[in-house]
Amino acid sequence: MIPPNAYAPLVHGGDLNAARRLFPDAPEPFLDLSTGINPNPYPIPPLSPQVFAQLPQEDTLAKLLACAAAAYGAPDESNVVPAGGMQILVTLIAGAAPPGLTRIVGPTYAEHARALVLAGHDVETVPDLAPLGEAALSLVVNPNNPDGRVFAREDLLAIAARQRKSGGMLIVDEAFMEIGPREESLAGDVEEANVIVLRSLGKAYGLAGLRLSVALAATTAAARLRAALGPWPLSGPALEVGAQALSDMTWLTATRAALAKDGKRLDELLETAGLARVGGTPLFTLVRHDDAPQVFDRLGRAGIFVRRFAEEPTWLRFGLPGAEADWQRLEVALRG
């Protein structure tokens, strides 16, 4: 039975309307550091008005599939399933699996658990990989959000093998893998291993509003998912922008280097302010402080919105500032 609270919206970063309700007297514009989204996104190319006026074209979809397969290292474009966000993909995958026990390594991104519950699964959050491998579904976020934990590819492949023996499937959310250790990605293993990999243009590419994610799966499973999504899984503009972004390795290489530098700068800034690092990635840092609610309040009154966690009240997560003025604003507010 689905619990009534599963239908309620979850709290996420990026909700500036909530920030304004909490801090109505804060100076504008708000500096939103509550997400793990690149503040310097991929530059949107010029788009023809026709791409908005006509149905998405089959050749444009085929181009996106080819670009995604190459960018992520999937065996073939037939392994790629594009959709308007990870939530849609997780919902489809969960709905295709017989309801049963699902184990998720957490704490992690909460929407996955909700999608699984709504599909009729019993969800159990576990602290590490050890309990995985004998469930209807197992799900791992790698690198993990919010603590940045990275799980080894070989360990995940062993879990996928155990899942196959028990009749289940492993799902790996690699939304942050562009700025993670790419050798740990399972994207190249999806045809042979019992795994579905999820990727997104919303994090390192900074295109969260584009709502473009892909599932990478074995050819047969990918075909079923594409059929369920229908002939137009994405808008024409999303197909055009996504194909260009995924084929632009020069931009991505430079962005990785810039984010690594900025992530280190953020770590040092927060450490200087007395906030103890718990973990993170180049796109965000998770810290602990005994007076985290007071820090959250002080920053909010200064017009700086960070991510707090009801289940871990001593935690705060900081995304990256973008412009130099934003860095200076954060530094001043942290000094209090």
Helices and strands as residue ranges (DSSP letters): G 4-7, H 16-22, E 31-32, H 50-53, H 58-72, G 77-79, E 80-83, H 86-96, E 101-105, H 110-118, E 122-126, E 137-141, H 153-165, E 169-173, G 177-179, G 182-184, G 187-189, E 195-200, G 208-210, E 213-216, H 219-229, H 236-247, H 249-272, E 276-281, E 284-288, H 292-301, E 304-305, E 307-308, E 315-319, H 324-335
